[in-house]
Amino acid sequence: MTLPKILRGLSLPAVGAPMFLISNPDLVIAQCTAGIVGAFPALNARPQEELEAWLKTITEALDRHNQAHPDTPAAPYAVNQIVHKTNPRLMHDLDVCVKYKVPILITSLGARVEVNQAAHSYGGLTLHDVIDNRYARKAIEKGADGLIAVAAGAGGHAGTTSPMALIQEIRAWFEGPLLLSGAIATGGAILAAQAMGADLAYIGSAFVATQEARASAAYKQTIVESTAADIIYTKFFTGVPGNYLKPSIAAAGLDPDNLPPSDTAKMDFAGGSSKPKTWKDVWGSGQGIGVIEDIVSAAERIARFRAEYDAARARLGIK
């Protein structure tokens, strides 16, 4: 199946994953103007009235870019909606996205028919993130246009299935847009995602260590200094298993190797309250950060990915 028009023509087959508290208009605009899809979680705009201001800022900035650079227009942007029952803002945020005709909606932690219908009402595209093949089928049954396979090694709420296994299981029955998330931090890894059957790579942690990201200096530096060995997978903080940086857990006064169990009833995405505050005090990250060695602009990070991607293609004799 050919990719939808909205996902064609990117400078690199990649999407900047929406990162809770981290992604903001500056990062999204930088990603889009560099030619990849930029995304942010609706919940990052606080209070909820701020969401409209963010969408206005992004759309106006991308319009200005397109007028100034008609030959290299910006990539589309996406907004991530947490559709879990613990998010009381969902319908408000969805209404604002419909008003601004957000090009792509990314849904997480549950598939909802009405969210897909809302996006489709104005021609928007919906992508749903899944950690296994069963959830993938449910998402498509409920009207999602495409899937984001969140495989082992991804930052935040990740699955445990190998990216190779997850992609091949989904591709056995699904021909639509398929993205892969999981320790992708080089241009070579982007090409590998395509080789496995994904259309686009879904990249988050590498963009934490960028100048535009709304992360603390300590968080960015920890990304630079850490490797896969510094990542721990636990459901202690939100009730949903995820990958986090061990140094941030230790700094919060906890032993990362001896965390008690938790459950989904303790999730609080809207308020951000829990043990130490998840994402603010305890930082999410994927396993691919061992190759992130400095803090640069998002445009520079993407330019490096593109050079690595081209070099990988050349090594394999791909024209």
TORKOL-4160 file (C-alpha; in steps of 0.2 Angstrom, whole numbers, padded with zeros to 4 digits, m for minus):
319
<pt num="1" X="0000" Y="0000" Z="0000"/>
<pt num="2" X="0006" Y="0017" Z="m0004"/>
<pt num="3" X="0009" Y="0029" Z="0010"/>
<pt num="4" X="m0005" Y="0043" Z="0012"/>
<pt num="5" X="0000" Y="0059" Z="0004"/>
<pt num="6" X="0002" Y="0068" Z="0020"/>
<pt num="7" X="0017" Y="0056" Z="0025"/>
<pt num="8" X="0025" Y="0057" Z="0008"/>
<pt num="9" X="0039" Y="0069" Z="0003"/>
<pt num="10" X="0048" Y="0070" Z="0020"/>
<pt num="11" X="0066" Y="0074" Z="0020"/>
<pt num="12" X="0069" Y="0058" Z="0030"/>
<pt num="13" X="0057" Y="0044" Z="0034"/>
<pt num="14" X="0055" Y="0049" Z="0052"/>
<pt num="15" X="0043" Y="0056" Z="0065"/>
<pt num="16" X="0048" Y="0065" Z="0081"/>
<pt num="17" X="0039" Y="0056" Z="0094"/>
<pt num="18" X="0028" Y="0066" Z="0106"/>
<pt num="19" X="0037" Y="0066" Z="0123"/>
<pt num="20" X="0027" Y="0070" Z="0139"/>
<pt num="21" X="0032" Y="0087" Z="0146"/>
<pt num="22" X="0047" Y="0088" Z="0134"/>
<pt num="23" X="0039" Y="0091" Z="0117"/>
<pt num="24" X="0034" Y="0110" Z="0114"/>
<pt num="25" X="0030" Y="0121" Z="0099"/>
<pt num="26" X="0049" Y="0126" Z="0097"/>
<pt num="27" X="0054" Y="0108" Z="0095"/>
<pt num="28" X="0039" Y="0103" Z="0084"/>
<pt num="29" X="0042" Y="0118" Z="0072"/>
<pt num="30" X="0061" Y="0114" Z="0071"/>
<pt num="31" X="0057" Y="0096" Z="0067"/>
<pt num="32" X="0044" Y="0100" Z="0054"/>
<pt num="33" X="0054" Y="0113" Z="0045"/>
<pt num="34" X="0069" Y="0101" Z="0044"/>
<pt num="35" X="0057" Y="0089" Z="0035"/>
<pt num="36" X="0051" Y="0076" Z="0048"/>
<pt num="37" X="0035" Y="0075" Z="0056"/>
<pt num="38" X="0035" Y="0084" Z="0073"/>
<pt num="39" X="0023" Y="0080" Z="0087"/>
<pt num="40" X="0018" Y="0084" Z="0105"/>
<pt num="41" X="0006" Y="0077" Z="0118"/>
<pt num="42" X="m0009" Y="0088" Z="0120"/>
<pt num="43" X="m0007" Y="0087" Z="0139"/>
<pt num="44" X="0010" Y="0096" Z="0138"/>
<pt num="45" X="0000" Y="0112" Z="0135"/>
<pt num="46" X="m0006" Y="0118" Z="0152"/>
<pt num="47" X="m0018" Y="0124" Z="0157"/>
<pt num="48" X="m0029" Y="0116" Z="0144"/>
<pt num="49" X="m0033" Y="0133" Z="0137"/>
<pt num="50" X="m0015" Y="0134" Z="0131"/>
<pt num="51" X="m0017" Y="0121" Z="0118"/>
<pt num="52" X="m0026" Y="0133" Z="0106"/>
<pt num="53" X="m0011" Y="0145" Z="0108"/>
<pt num="54" X="0001" Y="0131" Z="0104"/>
<pt num="55" X="m0008" Y="0126" Z="0089"/>
<pt num="56" X="m0010" Y="0144" Z="0083"/>
<pt num="57" X="0009" Y="0146" Z="0085"/>
<pt num="58" X="0014" Y="0130" Z="0076"/>
<pt num="59" X="0002" Y="0133" Z="0061"/>
<pt num="60" X="0007" Y="0151" Z="0059"/>
<pt num="61" X="0026" Y="0147" Z="0060"/>
<pt num="62" X="0024" Y="0133" Z="0047"/>
<pt num="63" X="0014" Y="0144" Z="0036"/>
<pt num="64" X="0028" Y="0157" Z="0036"/>
<pt num="65" X="0041" Y="0144" Z="0032"/>
<pt num="66" X="0031" Y="0137" Z="0018"/>
<pt num="67" X="0028" Y="0155" Z="0010"/>
<pt num="68" X="0047" Y="0158" Z="0012"/>
<pt num="69" X="0052" Y="0141" Z="0006"/>
<pt num="70" X="0040" Y="0135" Z="m0007"/>
<pt num="71" X="0052" Y="0122" Z="m0014"/>
<pt num="72" X="0055" Y="0114" Z="0003"/>
<pt num="73" X="0039" Y="0115" Z="0013"/>
<pt num="74" X="0038" Y="0110" Z="0031"/>
<pt num="75" X="0032" Y="0092" Z="0035"/>
<pt num="76" X="0015" Y="0090" Z="0044"/>
<pt num="77" X="0014" Y="0090" Z="0063"/>
<pt num="78" X="0004" Y="0078" Z="0075"/>
<pt num="79" X="m0004" Y="0080" Z="0092"/>
<pt num="80" X="m0004" Y="0065" Z="0104"/>
<pt num="81" X="m0020" Y="0061" Z="0113"/>
<pt num="82" X="m0020" Y="0050" Z="0129"/>
<pt num="83" X="m0037" Y="0041" Z="0127"/>
<pt num="84" X="m0036" Y="0032" Z="0144"/>
<pt num="85" X="m0050" Y="0035" Z="0156"/>
<pt num="86" X="m0038" Y="0045" Z="0168"/>
<pt num="87" X="m0037" Y="0059" Z="0155"/>
<pt num="88" X="m0051" Y="0071" Z="0159"/>
<pt num="89" X="m0046" Y="0083" Z="0146"/>
<pt num="90" X="m0048" Y="0072" Z="0131"/>
<pt num="91" X="m0064" Y="0078" Z="0123"/>
<pt num="92" X="m0059" Y="0097" Z="0126"/>
<pt num="93" X="m0042" Y="0094" Z="0118"/>
<pt num="94" X="m0050" Y="0084" Z="0104"/>
<pt num="95" X="m0062" Y="0098" Z="0100"/>
<pt num="96" X="m0048" Y="0110" Z="0099"/>
<pt num="97" X="m0038" Y="0099" Z="0087"/>
<pt num="98" X="m0053" Y="0097" Z="0076"/>
<pt num="99" X="m0055" Y="0116" Z="0076"/>
<pt num="100" X="m0037" Y="0118" Z="0069"/>
<pt num="101" X="m0038" Y="0103" Z="0058"/>
<pt num="102" X="m0023" Y="0095" Z="0065"/>
<pt num="103" X="m0015" Y="0085" Z="0051"/>
<pt num="104" X="m0011" Y="0069" Z="0061"/>
<pt num="105" X="m0018" Y="0063" Z="0078"/>
<pt num="106" X="m0008" Y="0050" Z="0088"/>
<pt num="107" X="m0018" Y="0040" Z="0100"/>
<pt num="108" X="m0011" Y="0031" Z="0115"/>
<pt num="109" X="m0017" Y="0020" Z="0129"/>
<pt num="110" X="m0033" Y="0014" Z="0122"/>
<pt num="111" X="m0042" Y="0015" Z="0105"/>
<pt num="112" X="m0057" Y="0025" Z="0103"/>
<pt num="113" X="m0069" Y="0025" Z="0088"/>
<pt num="114" X="m0075" Y="0043" Z="0091"/>
<pt num="115" X="m0057" Y="0050" Z="0091"/>
<pt num="116" X="m0054" Y="0042" Z="0074"/>
<pt num="117" X="m0070" Y="0049" Z="0068"/>
<pt num="118" X="m0066" Y="0066" Z="0074"/>
<pt num="119" X="m0050" Y="0066" Z="0064"/>
<pt num="120" X="m0058" Y="0059" Z="0048"/>
<pt num="121" X="m0072" Y="0072" Z="0049"/>
<pt num="122" X="m0059" Y="0085" Z="0042"/>
<pt num="123" X="m0048" Y="0073" Z="0032"/>
<pt num="124" X="m0035" Y="0070" Z="0046"/>
<pt num="125" X="m0025" Y="0055" Z="0048"/>
<pt num="126" X="m0024" Y="0044" Z="0064"/>
<pt num="127" X="m0010" Y="0033" Z="0070"/>
<pt num="128" X="m0012" Y="0022" Z="0086"/>
<pt num="129" X="0003" Y="0016" Z="0096"/>
<pt num="130" X="0003" Y="m0002" Z="0101"/>
<pt num="131" X="0015" Y="m0014" Z="0110"/>
<pt num="132" X="0008" Y="m0031" Z="0103"/>
<pt num="133" X="m0001" Y="m0038" Z="0088"/>
<pt num="134" X="m0017" Y="m0040" Z="0097"/>
<pt num="135" X="m0019" Y="m0022" Z="0101"/>
<pt num="136" X="m0014" Y="m0018" Z="0083"/>
<pt num="137" X="m0029" Y="m0027" Z="0077"/>
<pt num="138" X="m0040" Y="m0019" Z="0089"/>
<pt num="139" X="m0034" Y="m0002" Z="0084"/>
<pt num="140" X="m0038" Y="m0005" Z="0066"/>
<pt num="141" X="m0055" Y="m0012" Z="0070"/>
<pt num="142" X="m0059" Y="0004" Z="0078"/>
<pt num="143" X="m0054" Y="0015" Z="0064"/>
<pt num="144" X="m0036" Y="0020" Z="0065"/>
<pt num="145" X="m0027" Y="0023" Z="0049"/>
<pt num="146" X="m0010" Y="0017" Z="0054"/>
<pt num="147" X="0000" Y="0010" Z="0068"/>
<pt num="148" X="0015" Y="0014" Z="0078"/>
<pt num="149" X="0024" Y="m0002" Z="0084"/>
<pt num="150" X="0032" Y="0002" Z="0101"/>
<pt num="151" X="0044" Y="m0012" Z="0103"/>
<pt num="152" X="0057" Y="m0017" Z="0116"/>
<pt num="153" X="0069" Y="m0003" Z="0120"/>
<pt num="154" X="0058" Y="0012" Z="0116"/>
<pt num="155" X="0057" Y="0026" Z="0128"/>
<pt num="156" X="0042" Y="0029" Z="0140"/>
<pt num="157" X="0028" Y="0016" Z="0139"/>
<pt num="158" X="0037" Y="0003" Z="0129"/>
<pt num="159" X="0033" Y="m0015" Z="0125"/>
<pt num="160" X="0044" Y="m0030" Z="0127"/>
<pt num="161" X="0043" Y="m0038" Z="0110"/>
<pt num="162" X="0058" Y="m0037" Z="0098"/>
<pt num="163" X="0055" Y="m0025" Z="0084"/>
<pt num="164" X="0059" Y="m0038" Z="0071"/>
<pt num="165" X="0045" Y="m0049" Z="0078"/>
<pt num="166" X="0032" Y="m0035" Z="0081"/>
<pt num="167" X="0034" Y="m0028" Z="0064"/>
<pt num="168" X="0033" Y="m0045" Z="0055"/>
<pt num="169" X="0018" Y="m0050" Z="0064"/>
<pt num="170" X="0009" Y="m0034" Z="0060"/>
<pt num="171" X="0014" Y="m0034" Z="0042"/>
<pt num="172" X="0008" Y="m0051" Z="0040"/>
<pt num="173" X="m0010" Y="m0044" Z="0039"/>
<pt num="174" X="m0008" Y="m0025" Z="0039"/>
<pt num="175" X="m0003" Y="m0015" Z="0023"/>
<pt num="176" X="m0006" Y="0002" Z="0030"/>
<pt num="177" X="0005" Y="0015" Z="0037"/>
<pt num="178" X="0017" Y="0007" Z="0050"/>
<pt num="179" X="0029" Y="0016" Z="0061"/>
<pt num="180" X="0043" Y="0008" Z="0072"/>
<pt num="181" X="0048" Y="0014" Z="0089"/>
<pt num="182" X="0062" Y="0007" Z="0099"/>
<pt num="183" X="0080" Y="0012" Z="0102"/>
<pt num="184" X="0081" Y="0021" Z="0085"/>
<pt num="185" X="0095" Y="0035" Z="0086"/>
<pt num="186" X="0105" Y="0034" Z="0070"/>
<pt num="187" X="0101" Y="0036" Z="0052"/>
<pt num="188" X="0106" Y="0018" Z="0050"/>
<pt num="189" X="0093" Y="0012" Z="0062"/>
<pt num="190" X="0080" Y="0022" Z="0052"/>
<pt num="191" X="0085" Y="0012" Z="0036"/>
<pt num="192" X="0084" Y="m0004" Z="0047"/>
<pt num="193" X="0067" Y="0000" Z="0052"/>
<pt num="194" X="0062" Y="0001" Z="0034"/>
<pt num="195" X="0071" Y="m0015" Z="0029"/>
<pt num="196" X="0060" Y="m0024" Z="0042"/>
<pt num="197" X="0044" Y="m0017" Z="0035"/>
<pt num="198" X="0041" Y="m0001" Z="0043"/>
<pt num="199" X="0037" Y="0014" Z="0033"/>
<pt num="200" X="0044" Y="0027" Z="0045"/>
<pt num="201" X="0055" Y="0027" Z="0061"/>
<pt num="202" X="0047" Y="0035" Z="0077"/>
<pt num="203" X="0061" Y="0044" Z="0087"/>
<pt num="204" X="0060" Y="0051" Z="0104"/>
<pt num="205" X="0074" Y="0050" Z="0116"/>
<pt num="206" X="0087" Y="0057" Z="0104"/>
<pt num="207" X="0077" Y="0073" Z="0103"/>
<pt num="208" X="0078" Y="0076" Z="0122"/>
<pt num="209" X="0096" Y="0081" Z="0120"/>
<pt num="210" X="0092" Y="0096" Z="0108"/>
<pt num="211" X="0092" Y="0114" Z="0111"/>
<pt num="212" X="0073" Y="0116" Z="0108"/>
<pt num="213" X="0067" Y="0102" Z="0119"/>
<pt num="214" X="0058" Y="0108" Z="0135"/>
<pt num="215" X="0069" Y="0097" Z="0146"/>
<pt num="216" X="0081" Y="0102" Z="0161"/>
<pt num="217" X="0099" Y="0104" Z="0158"/>
<pt num="218" X="0102" Y="0089" Z="0169"/>
<pt num="219" X="0090" Y="0078" Z="0159"/>
<pt num="220" X="0099" Y="0082" Z="0143"/>
<pt num="221" X="0116" Y="0079" Z="0150"/>
<pt num="222" X="0110" Y="0063" Z="0157"/>
<pt num="223" X="0105" Y="0057" Z="0140"/>
<pt num="224" X="0122" Y="0062" Z="0133"/>
<pt num="225" X="0131" Y="0053" Z="0147"/>
<pt num="226" X="0120" Y="0037" Z="0148"/>
<pt num="227" X="0120" Y="0021" Z="0138"/>
<pt num="228" X="0107" Y="0006" Z="0137"/>
<pt num="229" X="0114" Y="m0001" Z="0153"/>
<pt num="230" X="0107" Y="0015" Z="0162"/>
<pt num="231" X="0089" Y="0011" Z="0157"/>
<pt num="232" X="0077" Y="0002" Z="0168"/>
<pt num="233" X="0060" Y="m0006" Z="0163"/>
<pt num="234" X="0046" Y="m0004" Z="0177"/>
<pt num="235" X="0028" Y="0000" Z="0180"/>
<pt num="236" X="0031" Y="0008" Z="0197"/>
<pt num="237" X="0029" Y="0026" Z="0192"/>
<pt num="238" X="0013" Y="0026" Z="0181"/>
<pt num="239" X="0006" Y="0008" Z="0182"/>
<pt num="240" X="0011" Y="0005" Z="0164"/>
<pt num="241" X="0028" Y="m0003" Z="0161"/>
<pt num="242" X="0040" Y="0009" Z="0154"/>
<pt num="243" X="0059" Y="0013" Z="0152"/>
<pt num="244" X="0067" Y="0026" Z="0163"/>
<pt num="245" X="0084" Y="0033" Z="0167"/>
<pt num="246" X="0092" Y="0025" Z="0182"/>
<pt num="247" X="0102" Y="0040" Z="0187"/>
<pt num="248" X="0086" Y="0050" Z="0189"/>
<pt num="249" X="0078" Y="0037" Z="0199"/>
<pt num="250" X="0093" Y="0037" Z="0211"/>
<pt num="251" X="0092" Y="0056" Z="0212"/>
<pt num="252" X="0074" Y="0055" Z="0217"/>
<pt num="253" X="0079" Y="0045" Z="0232"/>
<pt num="254" X="0074" Y="0028" Z="0226"/>
<pt num="255" X="0084" Y="0012" Z="0223"/>
<pt num="256" X="0081" Y="0008" Z="0204"/>
<pt num="257" X="0085" Y="m0010" Z="0207"/>
<pt num="258" X="0072" Y="m0012" Z="0221"/>
<pt num="259" X="0056" Y="m0004" Z="0215"/>
<pt num="260" X="0040" Y="m0011" Z="0222"/>
<pt num="261" X="0025" Y="m0016" Z="0210"/>
<pt num="262" X="0012" Y="m0004" Z="0205"/>
<pt num="263" X="m0005" Y="m0004" Z="0195"/>
<pt num="264" X="m0014" Y="0005" Z="0181"/>
<pt num="265" X="m0026" Y="0013" Z="0194"/>
<pt num="266" X="m0012" Y="0024" Z="0200"/>
<pt num="267" X="m0010" Y="0033" Z="0183"/>
<pt num="268" X="m0012" Y="0052" Z="0183"/>
<pt num="269" X="m0008" Y="0059" Z="0166"/>
<pt num="270" X="m0017" Y="0076" Z="0168"/>
<pt num="271" X="m0011" Y="0080" Z="0185"/>
<pt num="272" X="0006" Y="0072" Z="0185"/>
<pt num="273" X="0006" Y="0068" Z="0203"/>
<pt num="274" X="0014" Y="0052" Z="0210"/>
<pt num="275" X="0029" Y="0046" Z="0220"/>
<pt num="276" X="0042" Y="0057" Z="0214"/>
<pt num="277" X="0034" Y="0066" Z="0199"/>
<pt num="278" X="0035" Y="0055" Z="0184"/>
<pt num="279" X="0043" Y="0063" Z="0169"/>
<pt num="280" X="0048" Y="0078" Z="0179"/>
<pt num="281" X="0059" Y="0070" Z="0192"/>
<pt num="282" X="0060" Y="0053" Z="0185"/>
<pt num="283" X="0065" Y="0054" Z="0166"/>
<pt num="284" X="0060" Y="0042" Z="0152"/>
<pt num="285" X="0072" Y="0036" Z="0139"/>
<pt num="286" X="0074" Y="0023" Z="0126"/>
<pt num="287" X="0089" Y="0011" Z="0125"/>
<pt num="288" X="0097" Y="0019" Z="0110"/>
<pt num="289" X="0105" Y="0034" Z="0119"/>
<pt num="290" X="0122" Y="0027" Z="0119"/>
<pt num="291" X="0126" Y="0035" Z="0103"/>
<pt num="292" X="0120" Y="0052" Z="0108"/>
<pt num="293" X="0135" Y="0062" Z="0113"/>
<pt num="294" X="0131" Y="0080" Z="0113"/>
<pt num="295" X="0116" Y="0093" Z="0114"/>
<pt num="296" X="0113" Y="0101" Z="0097"/>
<pt num="297" X="0098" Y="0109" Z="0088"/>
<pt num="298" X="0085" Y="0098" Z="0082"/>
<pt num="299" X="0089" Y="0103" Z="0064"/>
<pt num="300" X="0107" Y="0097" Z="0067"/>
<pt num="301" X="0101" Y="0081" Z="0074"/>
<pt num="302" X="0090" Y="0078" Z="0059"/>
<pt num="303" X="0104" Y="0083" Z="0047"/>
<pt num="304" X="0116" Y="0070" Z="0055"/>
<pt num="305" X="0102" Y="0056" Z="0054"/>
<pt num="306" X="0100" Y="0061" Z="0035"/>
<pt num="307" X="0119" Y="0059" Z="0032"/>
<pt num="308" X="0120" Y="0042" Z="0042"/>
<pt num="309" X="0105" Y="0036" Z="0032"/>
<pt num="310" X="0112" Y="0040" Z="0016"/>
<pt num="311" X="0129" Y="0032" Z="0021"/>
<pt num="312" X="0120" Y="0016" Z="0026"/>
<pt num="313" X="0111" Y="0016" Z="0009"/>
<pt num="314" X="0127" Y="0018" Z="0000"/>
<pt num="315" X="0135" Y="0004" Z="0010"/>
<pt num="316" X="0121" Y="m0008" Z="0005"/>
<pt num="317" X="0122" Y="m0002" Z="m0013"/>
<pt num="318" X="0105" Y="0006" Z="m0012"/>
<pt num="319" X="0102" Y="0020" Z="m0024"/>
